[in-house]
């Protein structure tokens, strides 16, 4: 299991101002966290800062805390059913090792925290250049707590900043195949890009283009998540797909194509035929540092919205709205928009990307009922025309720009929501950046981790039926192959043994 930490940008700023002092005196504090459990990583999601009162810690070159401070933190952790994190600072740069005093302090705290909360202690160190280091203490036997260094710490807000443990996650090499890419933003940014884990939910027209764009940009750890198969009607919209892929799962067909066009041999692609609504799909998404939402239904969008705020994972989302004129002989209008959502940014619901009532309709199964759909208003999203490749290409480009803006933050600027009007050729960026004051996602679900994750997945019958149809379609082919193999073995036996 890999261990990671996620911190909201607002908390990161508060911690920096508290810990990095003008007099360069070391300082400390405690935080409360909720655990987020993926398939391969456990992430401590920092929920609340418990800064010390003046009389709760002693500054004396090194720093120590009082029993009263730890008791106050323990009481809050019990009340809120959270884990405990312990933070101190170092006045150096980059990833920090631990001194003997640091180790002794955390080894003393680890069994106490485990006994009180049932969760492991997470220790963090902040350096003067805002670089985080972290570890967790796992009980591996009676009175035996073993330190496991965290792989990365992400700070999420208007931008996305990663502190990476290079001992756990060494830099990857780049040759001349990426020389033009690296020349745009330098090797340091490319080193972060290459170690980010990206999940694409939905491998339709936009998702398939985004997938290739990520590979060509140098992202090397990508999860593809889609339960659907390639159909003939998809061929004019899916990237890298031809007639030979009809009937195959999209993730397998597109994943194979990405491996063929990759400029590196170090590409890792997980191809998963699950829905984000199912437990297996959700767990895979929780392993990601960034998720691309390339879905067109309200229920998956609702799940992705919850994931983002509960787990501090940026979600890059977008949509296309186009329609023909009444005569059907030309385009009436087309527009597409893209945005990044996470704590510190406006959520998908506040952006109007889905309506809660439509989520309820899809959960009830009515959006799969042709008789019910027929009676919905003509302007309902279910009646919108399917995307064309050229428009999907435009949206995929805007979504990649949202991701790169999060990571690069050129000149300290951040890219907010953008909408392109095809008719006028103009881009609108006049959108609210923050959620509505009473938004349940940015308020109630913030940094809740598994407390929320464990209640949002369910059986997705539509996905289950889709996978079953593929298996049923393959069974006759597999039976024929088995018969051919048996016949071949009989022929070889006769040939070799002369019988």
N, C-alpha and C positions, 0 to 999 in steps of 0.2 A: 504494500500500500504506500502511495506517495502522500506527502503532507504539504498543504498550502495554506495561505492566509489571504483574506480579502478585507480591505479597509475602505470605507467611504472617504472621499476626498476631504469632506468637511472635518471628519475625525482626524485624518492625517495632519491637517493644518493645525488643529488644536493641540495634538500631541507634539508636533514640532515646536510650537511656541512654548509649551510647558517644559519639554525635556532639554532642548538646546538653549542653554542660558548664556547670557552675555559674559558672566564670570567664569564660564567653562567648568562649573561645578556639576558633577554627575547628579542626575535626578532619576526618579522612578515614578511609576503609577501602576494601577491594576485596571483591567478591562474585563467586561463580560462578553462571552461569545456564544453563538449557536453553531452547532456542527452541521455541515452539508456533506452528505455521503454520496459519492459517485461510484462508478464501477471500479476505478483504479486510484482515486484520490479522495482523501478526506480534507475538507477545507474548514478552517475556523473563520466564521463570519463575525467580525467584530460588531457587536450590537450596541454597547454602551461603555463610555469612559467613566471610571470612578477615580477622579483626581484626588490627591491627598489634601486634607486640611493642613494648615501650617504646623500643627503640633503632632501630625501623624507620621512624619519622617524626619530624620536627622541628616543634615548635610555636613560632611566632615571629610572632604576630599573624595572618599567613597561615599555612598549613601546607604542608609538603612531605614527600615520602616518599623512602626510600633505594632504591638499585638492588637491594639484597638483598631488600627487601620485594617488589618487583615480580618478581624472579626466583623467589621462593618461590610467589607467586601463579601465575606462568606455569607452573611445574613442576606444581602441583596441577591447573591447567586442562588441561594436556596429558594428565596421568595419567587424569583423570576425563572427558575429552573434552567439556568445558564451555566456554561463552563467559565473558568477563570483563566485570564492571561496576565502575565507579569512582564512589564516593560521597563527597560532602563536605557541609558544613552551612552555612546562612546564619542569622543571628540576626534574621530578619524574618518576616513572616507571608504566607501565600498562595503562589501560583505565583511562582517566582524566575527572574529573567533571569540571564544569565551575565556576569561581569566579564571584562575582557581577560585577566587571569591564569587564570580558569577555562577560557576558550576555548583559550588557549595550551597549558594542561596536557592537555586532552582531545585536541586536535589532534596533540600529540606522542605520546600514547598510542595513538590510533586505528590508524595503520599497523602499530605493533608488535603490538597485540592481534590484528589481522587476519592478520598473518603467522604468529603463533604458533598461533591457534585456528581460523583460517578463518572466524570469525564476527565481526560488527561489535562495536565497543565501545559499551556503553550507559553513559551518564553520568546520575547522579541527584543531586539536591540536596534535603536535608531542611531545612525551616524550623522555627522554634521552636514553631509551632502544629500540628506533626505533618503539615503539608501537604507532599506530594511534588511535585517537578518532575523531568522526565526528557527525554532525547533519545538518539538513536543517530547514529553517524557511518558513513555509507554511502560506499563507494568508487565514484566515478563517473568515474574516469579515472586514468591514471598519476599517482601522488602527489597525487591530488585526492580529499579526503574531505569530504563535505558533511553538515552537521548537519541532522537531521530531528527536530523536536520530537515527543515522544510525545503522544498524544491524552488518555490517562488512565493512572492508576496505581491499582490496586485492592489493598486490604489485606483478606485473607480469614481469618476465624477464627470466633469466637463471633458476631461481627458482620461487616458488609461496609461498608468505608469507601472512598470514591472521591475521589481528587484529580484534578480535570479541568482541562485546559488550555483556557481560554476563548477563546484566539485560534484554536485549531484547532476548537473545539466550543462556539460561543457559546450563551449562554442563550436558551431559547425563551420566547416571550411567552405569557401566559395571560390570557384575558378572563373575564368573569363566569360563563362556562360551568363554570369550575373553582373558583369562589369558595368554595364550601362545602368542597371537598376541601382547598384551601390553608389554610383557616381551622383545620383540624385539626392541621397540623404546620408551617405556615409556608412562605414562598417559597423559602428556602434548601434545604430538604429536597425541595421540589417540583422545584427546578432540577436536582437530582441524579436524581430519579426520571425526569424527562423525557428525560434523556440516557443512561440505561442501555439496553443492548441485551439483549433477552430472547428466548430461544428456547423454544418449546413443542414438545416431542417427544410426539406422539400427540394427535390431534384428536377423541378420543371424547367421552364424556359429561362427564368432568371437564375435559379440555383445552379443549373448546369454551366452557365456562363461564368458566374461567380467562382465556381469550383476551379475552372481553368485559369481565371485571373489570379486566384490565390497561389496556384502552383507556379505560374510564371513570375509572380512577385517574390517567390522564395519562401513562402510558408510551407513547412515540411511535415506538419502533424495535423491531419484533416480527418474529421469524421463525417461521413455521408449518411443521412438518416431519411429514408423514404420507403414506404411499403408498397408503392405502386409499380406497375410494369410499363414497358414501352409499348405504345400502340401506334398503329399506322398514322393516326391523326396527330401524333406528337412529332413526326419526322421533320416538319418545317419549323419547329421551335426548339427542339433539344440540341444542345451543343455536342458535337462529337458523336452523333448517333445516326446510324443508317438502317437499311432494311434488315440487315443481319441481326439487329438487336431487338426486333419486334418479338414480344413475348417474354423477354428477359427483364429481371428486376432493374429498375433505373440505376440503383446504386452500384450494381455489379457491372453494368454496361458502361456507365460513365466513369466508374473507378478504374476499369481496365484502360479506357481511353486516356485518362489522366496519367497513368503509369507510362503509357507509350509516348506522350508528348512532354513529359517532365524533363527539365534540364539538369536534374540531379538524380543520383542513384540512392540518395538518403531519404526519399519521400516515404512517409508512412500514411497509409489510407485505411481507415476502418470503414467497411461497407455494411451497414446495418439495415435490415428490412423491418424496422419497427416504426410505429407512430410515436410522436412526442407525447401523446396522451397516455401511452402504455408505460408501465414501470421500467421496462428495459430501455425504451427510448429516452425517458426522463433521466435515468441514471447515466446514460451515455452523454447527454447534454450537460449534466452537472460536472463532468470532467473537463469541460472546455473553459478557456479564458474569454472567448468571444463566441457568440452564436449568431448565425445569419438566419433570419426568419424569411424563408422564401415560400410561404404558404399563402393560400387565398381563402381560407375558411376561418370563421370566428373562434371556434373552440381551440384549435392549435395556437392561435394568436393569444388567446386568453392565458393558456398555459405558459407560453413564452414570456408574457408580461409578468406573470407571477414569478417565474424563475429569475428574471432579471432583478427584481427588487428584493426577493427573499434571499438570493444568493450572491448579489453584487456581481452579476455577470452582464456585461454590455450585450445588448441584442440589436443587430442592424436589421432594420425592417424597411419595407417599401411597398408600393402598389401602383398598378396601372389602371387607368380608366379611359377607355376609348369607345367610340360608337360611330356607326355609319349614318349617313343622312337618310331621310325618309324614303328616297328612291332606291337606296342601296347601291348607288353608282359612284360614291366617293366617301371619303372620311368626313364625319361631322366635326369631331373633336377628339383630341387625345392629350392626356397629361399623365405624368408619373412623378411620384415623390419618394424621398428616402430620408431616413432619420435614424439616429442612434438613441436607444432608451436604456436608462439605468438610473440608480439613485443620483440625484443632482441634475437630472434631465426629465423632460415630459414623458409620461408613460403612453403606451399604445391606446389605452382607453381614452385618456384626455386628448390625445391626438385625433381621435375619431376613427381609428383603424378597425375597430369592431364595436358592435353594440351589445351590451349584456343580454338583451332579449334574443339576439341572434345566437349567442352562445347556448342559451337555454333551448332554442329550437333545434340546434344541431345535436345537443345532448339527448334530446327526446327522440331523435331519428327522423324527424319530419323533413329535414332538408335533403333526405334521400328518397322521399316519397314524391313521385312525379305528379300525382294528383294534387298534393298540397302545394308544390312549387308552382304549378300552373296558375293557381289562384293568388299568388303573391303579386304585389304591385310591380309594374313594368320597370320601375326604377330601383327595385331591390337588387342587391349585389349579386344574387344568384343568377340573374338574367344577363349580367354583363358578358360581353364578347370575350373570347379567349385572347391572350396576348399574342402579338406577332413578334417575330424574332427581332426586327429592327427596334421596336419599342423596348423589348426585354433587354436588348444590348445597352440602350440608354439608361435604363433603371439599374442594371448590374454595375455600370460604370459609376453611377451616383452612389450606390451602396459601398463600392470599394473606396470611393472618396471619403465617405463617412468613417470607414475603418481607419484609413490612413491619417485622417485628421485627428482621430482619437489618439493614435500612436505617436505621430510626428509633432503635432501642435506647433506648426511653423510660426515663428515670431510671436509665440504665446497666444495664437489665435485658435479658436475652436469653431468647427463647422456645426451649425444648428440644422434643423429641418429645412429641406429644400424641395421645391416643386417646379417641374419644368412644364411649360405650356407649349405643345408642339405647334399649334396654330400660329402663335405670335412669336415663338422662338425666345421667350423670356423665362427667367428663373425667379420665382418668388421665394424670399427667405424671411418674410415678415410674419413669423410664427412665435407663439409663446414658448419660452424655453423651459419653464417650470410647470409642474402639475398644479391642478386646482387645489386650493387650501384643504378641502375635505377629501382628497383622493385617498382611497383605502389602500392602494398599492404602495405609494410613496410614504404613507404614514403607518398603517397597521401591519403591513407585510414586510417592512424594511428589516433586513438582516435576520429574518426568522429561521432561515435554513430548513433543516428537516422537520421542524415544527409545522411548516407549511408544506414542504415537499411530500411528506408521507400521506397527505390528504388530497392531492390533486391528480394523481394518476388513477387510471381505471382500465377496465377492459374496453378496447375500441373495436366494436363489432365490424365496422366497415373495413378496418385494416385487417382484422382476422379473416374475414371472408375473402379479401383480396389475395392474401397469401395462400389460403386454401385453394383458390381457383388455379393458381399457378402450379401448385403441387399436383392437383387433379389432372391438369393439362399435361404435365410431364410424365405421369405414371404410364400411359400407353407407350411412350417413347422409351422409357426405361425398361419396360417389359420386352419390347422388341429388341433392344440392345442386349438384354440378358439371353434371349433366345438365340440371337446371332452369335454371342460368345460361346454358348453351349455347343452350337453346331460347329463352330470353328475348332473347339477343343476335341470334339469327336473326330473331325477330319484329320487333325494333327496326330491324334492317337493312332488312327488307321495308317497314316503315312509313315510314322516313325516305327510302329511295331509290326507293320505289314499285315494288319488285320482288317 
